[in-house]
Amino acid sequence: MKKGDLAVVSAYYSLDTGCVEVLAGAPSA
């Protein structure tokens, strides 16, 4: 997984939930 992909995934998580905290959970998962 590339850094660019991770950034995109994190962005989708934040947009889906509307919570910034999910950004911290996305890379961990």
Contacts in CASP RR format, 6 or more apart in sequence:
PFRMAT RR
TARGET T0000
AUTHOR 0000-0000-0000
METHOD contacts of the structure
MODEL  1
MKKGDLAVVSAYYSLDTGCVEVLAGAPSA
6 26 0 8 1.000
6 27 0 8 1.000
9 26 0 8 1.000
10 22 0 8 1.000
10 23 0 8 1.000
10 26 0 8 1.000
10 27 0 8 1.000
13 22 0 8 1.000
13 23 0 8 1.000
13 25 0 8 1.000
13 26 0 8 1.000
14 20 0 8 1.000
14 22 0 8 1.000
14 23 0 8 1.000
16 22 0 8 1.000
END
